[in-house]
């Protein structure tokens, strides 16, 4: 039943022209590795003018053509950081917020209570964040910070904790429900998605699910549950 649900969700994601930025957290079919997936999409030239670059175990966004970069405020950031047993992934500079707060002993939830949705009226794009903690109570956690019915006067913060993952599956959350003149925010809970058996297979699988016109960059990170060894693979629309 779960496999059928996850495969149907994958089909729906493939049909979604513009889910925006997205996160998938899960575990490989053999139960040996935790998996983090993150993608970015873009409709404007500024949004599409980006690549992912790995820096010593972190990943940041970078302008592909620096001469065409107009507003870096919401598009240049670190989507992926880690320290010790904590592995953080997000669609904005709240990656840094969670990273800094965790280093002082403050929780994931408390860190995100200091942030809200992005100030990009009229969309008010949700901030989505995920965290994996090796040896922690929860295998992974997801969060979304969004408006209440697109009203910027209210920020609603949702947190989802997954104590025991199911081998071969993960949970997905993304910023938008679909395309539109005013982009509709993601609604409902994170939904189940398949997790392929290798990092390369996951990279190709999720890249092919994303709309070819709007996809920009994709990363997959695996974390060996026993050893903590990390592997990161990146696929960019633009390559030099």
N, C-alpha and C positions, 0 to 999 in steps of 0.2 A: 504493500500500500504506500509506504513512504517513498519507494523508488518511483512509483507511478506519479505521485504528487510532485516530487523533485523534477522529474523529466518534463512534466507539464509546465512547471514553473520556468524551466529553461526555455521551453518553446515560447512561452509568453514574453520572456525577456528578449528573445530573438526578434519577436514581432514589435517590440517597443522601440519606436524610432529614436526616442530621446529619454532614457532613464537618468541621464545626467552622470554624476559621479557615484560610484558604487563600491561596496565592501562585501566580501564573502569571508566568513571564518568557519573553519571546520577541521576535519581530520581525514587522513588518507584511508583507503579501504583496508590496509593492513593494520591500522591503528598505531603505526609507529611515528607518524609525523603530524604535527599541527600545521595547518595551512592558512595563510592570509592572502587574499586577492584584493587588489584595488585597481580601479580604472577611472580615467577621466575622459569626458567627451566635450565637444564644443560646437557651437553654431556660428560664432563670430570668428573673424580672422585672428583677433587677439587670443581667444580661447584655444583656437586650433594651433597657434604658434607656440607649442610647448612640447617638451620631451621629459622623460624621467631620466635622472642621472643618479647612480649609486655613489655614495661617499662613505667609505669605512663602515659599512653595515647600516647606514641610513640611506634613505632615498629622498631626493628633492626634485621639485619641478624646476625647469629652466627654459627660458625662451630659446626656441630653435634658431630664430633670426632676431638677434638683439635689436636690429634697426627698426623692426616692426612692432616692438613691444610698446604698448601705449599706457596701460594701467596695470601695474604688477600687484596691486593691493590684495586681491582675492585669488590670484592665479599662481603666484610664486610662493611656495611654502614647502615644508617637509611633510609628506604624507606618511612617512615611515620612520620611526625611531625605536630604540630599545636600550635597556640597560638591565644588567642582572637577569632576573627571571621575568621581567616585564617586556612585552612586545606590543607597541602601540601603533595604531593605524588610523588615519582620519582624512577628511576632505578639506582641511584647512589648517591654519596656524594654531588650532586647539591641540594639535599634536604636541606642540611645545608646552602648552599649559599643563596637559596631563603629565608629560615627562618631568617638568619642573616640580609639580606638586607631589608626584609619587616619590621623587628623590628626597622630599622633606617628610615623608611618612603620611601624607594626606591621600585620601582614597580617590579612586577614579571618579566616583559620583560627586564627591566634594569639589574636585577640580573642575568638572564640567558645570557645576552649579554657578560658577563665576562667568560662564559664557552663555551666549544665546545665538540665534540664527544670524545669517549674514545680512549686512545692511544694504542689500542690493535691490531696493524697491524697483518694480512692484512684485518681484518674485519672492523676496525674503527667503532665499535658499536655506534649507535646513543644514545644520552641521551634524554630520554623522561620524561616529567614532567607534573604534573597536579596540579591545585589549585582550591579550592572552597572558596568563600568568602560570609559568611552569611550576607544578606542585601546589598550586593554589586551590582554594575551595571550588572555584568555578573554572572550567576549561577555557571558557571565553565569555566576554561580555560585549554587548552592542548598545549604542545609545543614539538617539536622535533628538536634537533641539530644534523646535519649529514653532511657528505662530499657531494661534488658534483661529482656524478658518481665515488665514491670510490677514489677520488683524495684528499689526506690529506692536500693539499695546500689551499683548500677552505672549510670554514665552512658555511653552509647555516642554517639559523634559521627560523623556521616556528612557528607561533602562531595562535591558533584557540580559539576564544571567543564565548561562547554560552550564549546569554542573557536570553532566556526563555526556560527552558528544557521542554520536553514533557513527561508527566507522563507514567511510565512504560518502559522508554527507556533511553539509554545512548550512549556515543561515546567511541570507542576503538581505541587505538594506541599501537603498539608493535615494538620491535626493528628490527625484521627480517621479510622479506617476506616469508621465508621458509628455509629449510636446504640447505647445500652446503659445498663444500670444503672451499670456501670463502663465508661467510654468506652474502646473499644479504639484504641490508637495506630495511626497510619498505618504501613503496612509496605511494603517493596519500594522501588523507585527512583521518582523523579519521572517522571510519565508525559506523553506528548505530548498537546497540546491545540491546537485551531484558534485562530488569531489573526485577528480581522476586520480589514478594511482601514481603519477609522477609529476614533478614540477614542470617538465616540458609539455606533458600532455595537458596539464591544467592551463598553461599559458596559451596553447593553441585553442583549447576548448572554449575558454572565455573570450578570447579575441574573436573567434568566429561567431559567438553569440551577439556581439555588439554590432550595431548598425554601421556598415562600412563608410557611410558618408560622414558620420558624426564622431566615430571613435578616434581617440587621439593617442592615448598611452595606457599601458597595462603592466602591472607588476604582480608577481607571485613570489611569496616567501614561504619556505618550509622550515620547521623547527623540529629537530629530532627530540622526542619526548624524554628519552633516556640520557642522551649526551648533551643536549642543548645546542648541537651543531646547527648552523643556519645556512641556508642556500637562498639566493635571490636571483630571479630572472626577470628581465624587462623586455617589453616589445613596444616600440614607438612607431607611430605613423610616419614621422619624419626621420630619416637617417642620412648621415653624411657619407 
